[in-house]
Structures are given as C-alpha cells and as structure tokens.
Amino acid sequence: MARIRIDLPQQFLFSTSIAVRITDLNYGGHVGNDTVLSIIHEARVQFLQSHGYKELNLEGVGLIMSDVAIEFKSELFYGDRVEAYVTTNDFRSVSFDLYYKLQKEVGGRIVLVAIAKTGMVCYNYQQKKIVAVPAGVKLKLGAS
C-alpha cells in the first residue's frame, strides 16, 4: 500500500499548546484520527487569529480546505498537552499550504505525534467562487 509523505518546512512561524480532553478519546482509549484533525483545525484558527485573521475573513475573503494529509507518529492520551506548530508554504494565485507539527513531552523528551498539511483555497462565500489570495495575506503569513 502506498503511503503519503509530508516534507515539512524547516521553520515554523507559530506554536500553541492544546490540551487533550476526555471527550477527545475514542473506544481505544487514545485520541482518534478525527480528533487529530480537530486539533489541527484549532491550531489553524489560532495561527490565523495571531495575524488578525479569521477563516471567513482574510482581508475580505474566506478559506476552504481543499485537501488534508496526516502522518500519525505516536498516540495521544487524556492529560497530554500537544504543542502544535503551524507555518505556511507554496503560495499560489488562489491557494496556499499550511503545515503542522504536533508534539508532546514524555519523561523530559519531545515525542512527535503527527505531521500534517492542509491545502487552503481562498473563497468568496457570498459569490460562491474561488478568488485570489490577497497580496497582504501573502506578506503577513510569511510567503517568500
């Protein structure tokens, strides 16, 4: 079976700490794949807020996730604190990628939990159409 491979950028622009809640656990007693996606969503929202943006308002345009890839590396359990790192890459005319690195501390060492990439497309929700990434967004979110 073919596996996905995510090549992370070297530098991350943002990090936040997210606690694992009891409601995040699945029947296996650990965090499920759906919750990892929710943690990534929370990290994305906080990343955007740190730049004065919301998912529905990046200088007048919204965002839609066009794709997601996640590589699971280690389990998360109730009481773990996830350090979620976020950065941008690959800006194009109407889209860009967000990369995520999720880690936790165990016994004084850092353990990689998951890495992920989401493809984000700029979208006008009123007109129901894809639109260009605003120039200011490219500058503010770290496009080179």
QUISUL-V919391 format. One record per helix or strand of 2 or more residues. SS is the DSSP state (H for helix, E for strand). FROM is the first residue (numbers start at 1). LEN is the number of residues. If there is no record, write none. Layout:
# QUISUL-V919391
ss from len
SS FROM LEN
SS FROM LEN
This chain:
# QUISUL-V919391
ss from len
E 14 6
H 22 3
H 33 18
E 57 2
E 61 12
E 81 9
E 95 12
E 109 16
E 129 2
H 135 6
